[in-house]
Amino acid sequence: MVEAGTAYDTMKETDIKDAMNHDYNQPIILSEGQKWEMPAGAFGDSCGPI
């Protein structure tokens, strides 16, 4: 399914690579003082939590 989609223009290349990978090898806990950013397209107008 992901192969048929198109990435948002504002997505970072690293986020696209992570989304296409079968394994997630990035840290899941932020370092102290590190700011978390919501990825582009995380919650569009017609998706996300109900």
CHARMM-style PDB file with segment names, atoms N, HN, CA, C and O in Angstrom:
ATOM      1  N   MET     1       0.823  -1.190   0.000  1.00  0.00      PROA
ATOM      2  CA  MET     1       0.000   0.000   0.000  1.00  0.00      PROA
ATOM      3  C   MET     1       0.868   1.255   0.000  1.00  0.00      PROA
ATOM      4  O   MET     1       0.581   2.202  -0.732  1.00  0.00      PROA
ATOM      5  N   VAL     2       1.920   1.276   0.806  1.00  0.00      PROA
ATOM      6  HN  VAL     2       2.154   0.507   1.401  1.00  0.00      PROA
ATOM      7  CA  VAL     2       2.759   2.467   0.880  1.00  0.00      PROA
ATOM      8  C   VAL     2       3.424   2.773  -0.463  1.00  0.00      PROA
ATOM      9  O   VAL     2       3.690   3.935  -0.770  1.00  0.00      PROA
ATOM     10  N   GLU     3       3.693   1.739  -1.262  1.00  0.00      PROA
ATOM     11  HN  GLU     3       3.477   0.795  -1.012  1.00  0.00      PROA
ATOM     12  CA  GLU     3       4.317   1.954  -2.566  1.00  0.00      PROA
ATOM     13  C   GLU     3       3.417   2.752  -3.505  1.00  0.00      PROA
ATOM     14  O   GLU     3       3.911   3.408  -4.422  1.00  0.00      PROA
ATOM     15  N   ALA     4       2.106   2.705  -3.288  1.00  0.00      PROA
ATOM     16  HN  ALA     4       1.704   2.172  -2.543  1.00  0.00      PROA
ATOM     17  CA  ALA     4       1.158   3.400  -4.154  1.00  0.00      PROA
ATOM     18  C   ALA     4       0.948   4.849  -3.746  1.00  0.00      PROA
ATOM     19  O   ALA     4       0.363   5.623  -4.503  1.00  0.00      PROA
ATOM     20  N   GLY     5       1.413   5.228  -2.564  1.00  0.00      PROA
ATOM     21  HN  GLY     5       1.888   4.599  -1.949  1.00  0.00      PROA
ATOM     22  CA  GLY     5       1.184   6.578  -2.057  1.00  0.00      PROA
ATOM     23  C   GLY     5       2.226   7.579  -2.522  1.00  0.00      PROA
ATOM     24  O   GLY     5       3.209   7.229  -3.175  1.00  0.00      PROA
ATOM     25  N   THR     6       1.985   8.827  -2.171  1.00  0.00      PROA
ATOM     26  HN  THR     6       1.186   9.111  -1.640  1.00  0.00      PROA
ATOM     27  CA  THR     6       2.905   9.917  -2.480  1.00  0.00      PROA
ATOM     28  C   THR     6       3.215  10.658  -1.194  1.00  0.00      PROA
ATOM     29  O   THR     6       2.309  11.022  -0.443  1.00  0.00      PROA
ATOM     30  N   ALA     7       4.496  10.878  -0.941  1.00  0.00      PROA
ATOM     31  HN  ALA     7       5.231  10.582  -1.550  1.00  0.00      PROA
ATOM     32  CA  ALA     7       4.906  11.590   0.272  1.00  0.00      PROA
ATOM     33  C   ALA     7       4.547  13.071   0.165  1.00  0.00      PROA
ATOM     34  O   ALA     7       4.575  13.649  -0.922  1.00  0.00      PROA
ATOM     35  N   TYR     8       4.209  13.679   1.304  1.00  0.00      PROA
ATOM     36  HN  TYR     8       4.187  13.209   2.187  1.00  0.00      PROA
ATOM     37  CA  TYR     8       3.965  15.118   1.338  1.00  0.00      PROA
ATOM     38  C   TYR     8       5.241  15.857   0.940  1.00  0.00      PROA
ATOM     39  O   TYR     8       6.342  15.404   1.254  1.00  0.00      PROA
ATOM     40  N   ASP     9       5.101  16.983   0.256  1.00  0.00      PROA
ATOM     41  HN  ASP     9       4.207  17.351   0.001  1.00  0.00      PROA
ATOM     42  CA  ASP     9       6.260  17.772  -0.169  1.00  0.00      PROA
ATOM     43  C   ASP     9       7.106  18.234   1.009  1.00  0.00      PROA
ATOM     44  O   ASP     9       8.319  18.397   0.876  1.00  0.00      PROA
ATOM     45  N   THR    10       6.479  18.445   2.157  1.00  0.00      PROA
ATOM     46  HN  THR    10       5.494  18.312   2.265  1.00  0.00      PROA
ATOM     47  CA  THR    10       7.197  18.982   3.312  1.00  0.00      PROA
ATOM     48  C   THR    10       7.842  17.905   4.174  1.00  0.00      PROA
ATOM     49  O   THR    10       8.480  18.228   5.176  1.00  0.00      PROA
ATOM     50  N   MET    11       7.692  16.625   3.809  1.00  0.00      PROA
ATOM     51  HN  MET    11       7.174  16.362   2.995  1.00  0.00      PROA
ATOM     52  CA  MET    11       8.285  15.548   4.609  1.00  0.00      PROA
ATOM     53  C   MET    11       9.803  15.562   4.481  1.00  0.00      PROA
ATOM     54  O   MET    11      10.352  15.836   3.414  1.00  0.00      PROA
ATOM     55  N   LYS    12      10.464  15.262   5.590  1.00  0.00      PROA
ATOM     56  HN  LYS    12      10.018  15.040   6.456  1.00  0.00      PROA
ATOM     57  CA  LYS    12      11.919  15.147   5.588  1.00  0.00      PROA
ATOM     58  C   LYS    12      12.302  13.807   4.970  1.00  0.00      PROA
ATOM     59  O   LYS    12      11.594  12.814   5.143  1.00  0.00      PROA
ATOM     60  N   GLU    13      13.415  13.778   4.254  1.00  0.00      PROA
ATOM     61  HN  GLU    13      13.990  14.584   4.113  1.00  0.00      PROA
ATOM     62  CA  GLU    13      13.879  12.548   3.612  1.00  0.00      PROA
ATOM     63  C   GLU    13      14.074  11.425   4.628  1.00  0.00      PROA
ATOM     64  O   GLU    13      13.795  10.264   4.328  1.00  0.00      PROA
ATOM     65  N   THR    14      14.551  11.760   5.824  1.00  0.00      PROA
ATOM     66  HN  THR    14      14.778  12.703   6.068  1.00  0.00      PROA
ATOM     67  CA  THR    14      14.755  10.731   6.853  1.00  0.00      PROA
ATOM     68  C   THR    14      13.420  10.131   7.302  1.00  0.00      PROA
ATOM     69  O   THR    14      13.348   8.933   7.578  1.00  0.00      PROA
ATOM     70  N   ASP    15      12.361  10.946   7.380  1.00  0.00      PROA
ATOM     71  HN  ASP    15      12.419  11.918   7.156  1.00  0.00      PROA
ATOM     72  CA  ASP    15      11.038  10.430   7.758  1.00  0.00      PROA
ATOM     73  C   ASP    15      10.487   9.495   6.680  1.00  0.00      PROA
ATOM     74  O   ASP    15       9.853   8.488   6.993  1.00  0.00      PROA
ATOM     75  N   ILE    16      10.729   9.828   5.422  1.00  0.00      PROA
ATOM     76  HN  ILE    16      11.244  10.646   5.167  1.00  0.00      PROA
ATOM     77  CA  ILE    16      10.269   8.978   4.320  1.00  0.00      PROA
ATOM     78  C   ILE    16      10.991   7.632   4.370  1.00  0.00      PROA
ATOM     79  O   ILE    16      10.366   6.582   4.225  1.00  0.00      PROA
ATOM     80  N   LYS    17      12.305   7.666   4.575  1.00  0.00      PROA
ATOM     81  HN  LYS    17      12.813   8.519   4.693  1.00  0.00      PROA
ATOM     82  CA  LYS    17      13.076   6.419   4.661  1.00  0.00      PROA
ATOM     83  C   LYS    17      12.605   5.572   5.838  1.00  0.00      PROA
ATOM     84  O   LYS    17      12.477   4.355   5.708  1.00  0.00      PROA
ATOM     85  N   ASP    18      12.348   6.197   6.982  1.00  0.00      PROA
ATOM     86  HN  ASP    18      12.453   7.186   7.087  1.00  0.00      PROA
ATOM     87  CA  ASP    18      11.851   5.460   8.149  1.00  0.00      PROA
ATOM     88  C   ASP    18      10.494   4.822   7.852  1.00  0.00      PROA
ATOM     89  O   ASP    18      10.247   3.680   8.241  1.00  0.00      PROA
ATOM     90  N   ALA    19       9.621   5.547   7.169  1.00  0.00      PROA
ATOM     91  HN  ALA    19       9.822   6.474   6.852  1.00  0.00      PROA
ATOM     92  CA  ALA    19       8.287   5.036   6.856  1.00  0.00      PROA
ATOM     93  C   ALA    19       8.341   3.861   5.882  1.00  0.00      PROA
ATOM     94  O   ALA    19       7.491   2.973   5.933  1.00  0.00      PROA
ATOM     95  N   MET    20       9.330   3.853   5.002  1.00  0.00      PROA
ATOM     96  HN  MET    20      10.021   4.575   4.961  1.00  0.00      PROA
ATOM     97  CA  MET    20       9.452   2.795   4.002  1.00  0.00      PROA
ATOM     98  C   MET    20      10.181   1.561   4.532  1.00  0.00      PROA
ATOM     99  O   MET    20      10.142   0.506   3.899  1.00  0.00      PROA
ATOM    100  N   ASN    21      10.835   1.677   5.669  1.00  0.00      PROA
ATOM    101  HN  ASN    21      10.866   2.534   6.183  1.00  0.00      PROA
ATOM    102  CA  ASN    21      11.635   0.595   6.228  1.00  0.00      PROA
ATOM    103  C   ASN    21      10.751  -0.352   7.051  1.00  0.00      PROA
ATOM    104  O   ASN    21       9.765   0.077   7.649  1.00  0.00      PROA
ATOM    105  N   HSD    22      11.103  -1.619   7.077  1.00  0.00      PROA
ATOM    106  HN  HSD    22      11.904  -1.968   6.590  1.00  0.00      PROA
ATOM    107  CA  HSD    22      10.358  -2.598   7.880  1.00  0.00      PROA
ATOM    108  C   HSD    22      10.741  -2.524   9.354  1.00  0.00      PROA
ATOM    109  O   HSD    22       9.959  -2.928  10.214  1.00  0.00      PROA
ATOM    110  N   ASP    23      11.921  -2.019   9.654  1.00  0.00      PROA
ATOM    111  HN  ASP    23      12.557  -1.690   8.955  1.00  0.00      PROA
ATOM    112  CA  ASP    23      12.407  -1.903  11.030  1.00  0.00      PROA
ATOM    113  C   ASP    23      12.580  -0.440  11.392  1.00  0.00      PROA
ATOM    114  O   ASP    23      12.955   0.374  10.548  1.00  0.00      PROA
ATOM    115  N   TYR    24      12.308  -0.104  12.647  1.00  0.00      PROA
ATOM    116  HN  TYR    24      12.004  -0.765  13.333  1.00  0.00      PROA
ATOM    117  CA  TYR    24      12.522   1.262  13.134  1.00  0.00      PROA
ATOM    118  C   TYR    24      13.719   1.238  14.069  1.00  0.00      PROA
ATOM    119  O   TYR    24      13.657   0.647  15.148  1.00  0.00      PROA
ATOM    120  N   ASN    25      14.803   1.874  13.662  1.00  0.00      PROA
ATOM    121  HN  ASN    25      14.853   2.353  12.786  1.00  0.00      PROA
ATOM    122  CA  ASN    25      16.051   1.824  14.416  1.00  0.00      PROA
ATOM    123  C   ASN    25      16.439   3.163  15.038  1.00  0.00      PROA
ATOM    124  O   ASN    25      17.604   3.377  15.371  1.00  0.00      PROA
ATOM    125  N   GLN    26      15.488   4.047  15.193  1.00  0.00      PROA
ATOM    126  HN  GLN    26      14.541   3.873  14.923  1.00  0.00      PROA
ATOM    127  CA  GLN    26      15.756   5.355  15.776  1.00  0.00      PROA
ATOM    128  C   GLN    26      15.395   5.330  17.259  1.00  0.00      PROA
ATOM    129  O   GLN    26      14.564   4.526  17.680  1.00  0.00      PROA
ATOM    130  N   PRO    27      16.016   6.206  18.057  1.00  0.00      PROA
ATOM    131  CA  PRO    27      15.648   6.261  19.478  1.00  0.00      PROA
ATOM    132  C   PRO    27      14.185   6.695  19.632  1.00  0.00      PROA
ATOM    133  O   PRO    27      13.678   7.498  18.848  1.00  0.00      PROA
ATOM    134  N   ILE    28      13.522   6.156  20.647  1.00  0.00      PROA
ATOM    135  HN  ILE    28      13.934   5.504  21.284  1.00  0.00      PROA
ATOM    136  CA  ILE    28      12.116   6.517  20.872  1.00  0.00      PROA
ATOM    137  C   ILE    28      11.954   7.456  22.062  1.00  0.00      PROA
ATOM    138  O   ILE    28      10.850   7.921  22.343  1.00  0.00      PROA
ATOM    139  N   ILE    29      13.040   7.732  22.755  1.00  0.00      PROA
ATOM    140  HN  ILE    29      13.937   7.354  22.527  1.00  0.00      PROA
ATOM    141  CA  ILE    29      13.025   8.667  23.879  1.00  0.00      PROA
ATOM    142  C   ILE    29      13.939   9.830  23.519  1.00  0.00      PROA
ATOM    143  O   ILE    29      15.088   9.630  23.126  1.00  0.00      PROA
ATOM    144  N   LEU    30      13.421  11.042  23.655  1.00  0.00      PROA
ATOM    145  HN  LEU    30      12.487  11.205  23.973  1.00  0.00      PROA
ATOM    146  CA  LEU    30      14.201  12.232  23.319  1.00  0.00      PROA
ATOM    147  C   LEU    30      15.250  12.517  24.382  1.00  0.00      PROA
ATOM    148  O   LEU    30      15.050  12.250  25.567  1.00  0.00      PROA
ATOM    149  N   SER    31      16.363  13.060  23.935  1.00  0.00      PROA
ATOM    150  HN  SER    31      16.526  13.277  22.972  1.00  0.00      PROA
ATOM    151  CA  SER    31      17.370  13.530  24.878  1.00  0.00      PROA
ATOM    152  C   SER    31      16.823  14.750  25.603  1.00  0.00      PROA
ATOM    153  O   SER    31      15.957  15.449  25.076  1.00  0.00      PROA
ATOM    154  N   GLU    32      17.316  15.008  26.794  1.00  0.00      PROA
ATOM    155  HN  GLU    32      18.019  14.441  27.222  1.00  0.00      PROA
ATOM    156  CA  GLU    32      16.853  16.172  27.550  1.00  0.00      PROA
ATOM    157  C   GLU    32      17.104  17.440  26.740  1.00  0.00      PROA
ATOM    158  O   GLU    32      18.209  17.661  26.245  1.00  0.00      PROA
ATOM    159  N   GLY    33      16.081  18.261  26.611  1.00  0.00      PROA
ATOM    160  HN  GLY    33      15.184  18.081  27.013  1.00  0.00      PROA
ATOM    161  CA  GLY    33      16.178  19.509  25.877  1.00  0.00      PROA
ATOM    162  C   GLY    33      15.894  19.374  24.386  1.00  0.00      PROA
ATOM    163  O   GLY    33      15.772  20.382  23.690  1.00  0.00      PROA
ATOM    164  N   GLN    34      15.787  18.135  23.881  1.00  0.00      PROA
ATOM    165  HN  GLN    34      15.886  17.316  24.446  1.00  0.00      PROA
ATOM    166  CA  GLN    34      15.502  17.922  22.469  1.00  0.00      PROA
ATOM    167  C   GLN    34      14.016  18.133  22.222  1.00  0.00      PROA
ATOM    168  O   GLN    34      13.183  17.608  22.962  1.00  0.00      PROA
ATOM    169  N   LYS    35      13.678  18.894  21.193  1.00  0.00      PROA
ATOM    170  HN  LYS    35      14.354  19.320  20.592  1.00  0.00      PROA
ATOM    171  CA  LYS    35      12.284  19.203  20.880  1.00  0.00      PROA
ATOM    172  C   LYS    35      11.727  18.180  19.887  1.00  0.00      PROA
ATOM    173  O   LYS    35      12.362  17.883  18.875  1.00  0.00      PROA
ATOM    174  N   TRP    36      10.530  17.640  20.182  1.00  0.00      PROA
ATOM    175  HN  TRP    36      10.014  17.881  21.004  1.00  0.00      PROA
ATOM    176  CA  TRP    36       9.867  16.716  19.274  1.00  0.00      PROA
ATOM    177  C   TRP    36       9.058  17.501  18.264  1.00  0.00      PROA
ATOM    178  O   TRP    36       8.390  18.472  18.619  1.00  0.00      PROA
ATOM    179  N   GLU    37       9.113  17.087  16.995  1.00  0.00      PROA
ATOM    180  HN  GLU    37       9.656  16.298  16.706  1.00  0.00      PROA
ATOM    181  CA  GLU    37       8.334  17.714  15.939  1.00  0.00      PROA
ATOM    182  C   GLU    37       7.384  16.686  15.343  1.00  0.00      PROA
ATOM    183  O   GLU    37       7.790  15.563  15.043  1.00  0.00      PROA
ATOM    184  N   MET    38       6.121  17.065  15.169  1.00  0.00      PROA
ATOM    185  HN  MET    38       5.792  17.977  15.412  1.00  0.00      PROA
ATOM    186  CA  MET    38       5.166  16.171  14.529  1.00  0.00      PROA
ATOM    187  C   MET    38       5.541  16.051  13.052  1.00  0.00      PROA
ATOM    188  O   MET    38       5.721  17.069  12.384  1.00  0.00      PROA
ATOM    189  N   PRO    39       5.660  14.834  12.532  1.00  0.00      PROA
ATOM    190  CA  PRO    39       6.008  14.669  11.118  1.00  0.00      PROA
ATOM    191  C   PRO    39       4.927  15.241  10.207  1.00  0.00      PROA
ATOM    192  O   PRO    39       3.745  15.238  10.551  1.00  0.00      PROA
ATOM    193  N   ALA    40       5.343  15.729   9.049  1.00  0.00      PROA
ATOM    194  HN  ALA    40       6.303  15.732   8.769  1.00  0.00      PROA
ATOM    195  CA  ALA    40       4.393  16.255   8.070  1.00  0.00      PROA
ATOM    196  C   ALA    40       3.389  15.177   7.703  1.00  0.00      PROA
ATOM    197  O   ALA    40       3.771  14.037   7.441  1.00  0.00      PROA
ATOM    198  N   GLY    41       2.119  15.522   7.683  1.00  0.00      PROA
ATOM    199  HN  GLY    41       1.808  16.448   7.896  1.00  0.00      PROA
ATOM    200  CA  GLY    41       1.075  14.578   7.309  1.00  0.00      PROA
ATOM    201  C   GLY    41       0.640  13.643   8.414  1.00  0.00      PROA
ATOM    202  O   GLY    41      -0.160  12.740   8.169  1.00  0.00      PROA
ATOM    203  N   ALA    42       1.143  13.829   9.630  1.00  0.00      PROA
ATOM    204  HN  ALA    42       1.793  14.563   9.829  1.00  0.00      PROA
ATOM    205  CA  ALA    42       0.808  12.917  10.725  1.00  0.00      PROA
ATOM    206  C   ALA    42      -0.696  12.901  10.997  1.00  0.00      PROA
ATOM    207  O   ALA    42      -1.265  11.833  11.218  1.00  0.00      PROA
ATOM    208  N   PHE    43      -1.329  14.031  10.985  1.00  0.00      PROA
ATOM    209  HN  PHE    43      -0.866  14.899  10.805  1.00  0.00      PROA
ATOM    210  CA  PHE    43      -2.775  14.118  11.202  1.00  0.00      PROA
ATOM    211  C   PHE    43      -3.356  15.097  10.194  1.00  0.00      PROA
ATOM    212  O   PHE    43      -3.345  16.308  10.412  1.00  0.00      PROA
ATOM    213  N   GLY    44      -3.860  14.566   9.094  1.00  0.00      PROA
ATOM    214  HN  GLY    44      -3.869  13.582   8.917  1.00  0.00      PROA
ATOM    215  CA  GLY    44      -4.481  15.399   8.071  1.00  0.00      PROA
ATOM    216  C   GLY    44      -5.923  15.716   8.429  1.00  0.00      PROA
ATOM    217  O   GLY    44      -6.380  15.402   9.528  1.00  0.00      PROA
ATOM    218  N   ASP    45      -6.628  16.331   7.512  1.00  0.00      PROA
ATOM    219  HN  ASP    45      -6.256  16.587   6.619  1.00  0.00      PROA
ATOM    220  CA  ASP    45      -8.018  16.715   7.750  1.00  0.00      PROA
ATOM    221  C   ASP    45      -8.951  15.514   7.885  1.00  0.00      PROA
ATOM    222  O   ASP    45      -9.983  15.605   8.549  1.00  0.00      PROA
ATOM    223  N   SER    46      -8.601  14.402   7.268  1.00  0.00      PROA
ATOM    224  HN  SER    46      -7.763  14.328   6.728  1.00  0.00      PROA
ATOM    225  CA  SER    46      -9.521  13.263   7.279  1.00  0.00      PROA
ATOM    226  C   SER    46      -8.896  12.008   7.880  1.00  0.00      PROA
ATOM    227  O   SER    46      -9.303  10.892   7.559  1.00  0.00      PROA
ATOM    228  N   CYS    47      -7.917  12.192   8.745  1.00  0.00      PROA
ATOM    229  HN  CYS    47      -7.587  13.099   9.006  1.00  0.00      PROA
ATOM    230  CA  CYS    47      -7.307  11.018   9.365  1.00  0.00      PROA
ATOM    231  C   CYS    47      -6.862  11.362  10.782  1.00  0.00      PROA
ATOM    232  O   CYS    47      -7.029  12.493  11.238  1.00  0.00      PROA
ATOM    233  N   GLY    48      -6.308  10.396  11.458  1.00  0.00      PROA
ATOM    234  HN  GLY    48      -6.173   9.477  11.087  1.00  0.00      PROA
ATOM    235  CA  GLY    48      -5.878  10.616  12.832  1.00  0.00      PROA
ATOM    236  C   GLY    48      -6.869  10.022  13.809  1.00  0.00      PROA
ATOM    237  O   GLY    48      -7.814   9.347  13.400  1.00  0.00      PROA
ATOM    238  N   PRO    49      -6.669  10.264  15.092  1.00  0.00      PROA
ATOM    239  CA  PRO    49      -7.542   9.670  16.094  1.00  0.00      PROA
ATOM    240  C   PRO    49      -8.967  10.221  16.008  1.00  0.00      PROA
ATOM    241  O   PRO    49      -9.182  11.370  15.621  1.00  0.00      PROA
ATOM    242  N   ILE    50      -9.912   9.398  16.366  1.00  0.00      PROA
ATOM    243  HN  ILE    50      -9.738   8.464  16.680  1.00  0.00      PROA
ATOM    244  CA  ILE    50     -11.331   9.800  16.306  1.00  0.00      PROA
ATOM    245  C   ILE    50     -11.717  10.485  17.595  1.00  0.00      PROA
ATOM    246  OT1 ILE    50     -12.864  10.902  17.754  1.00  0.00      PROA
TER     247      ILE     50
END
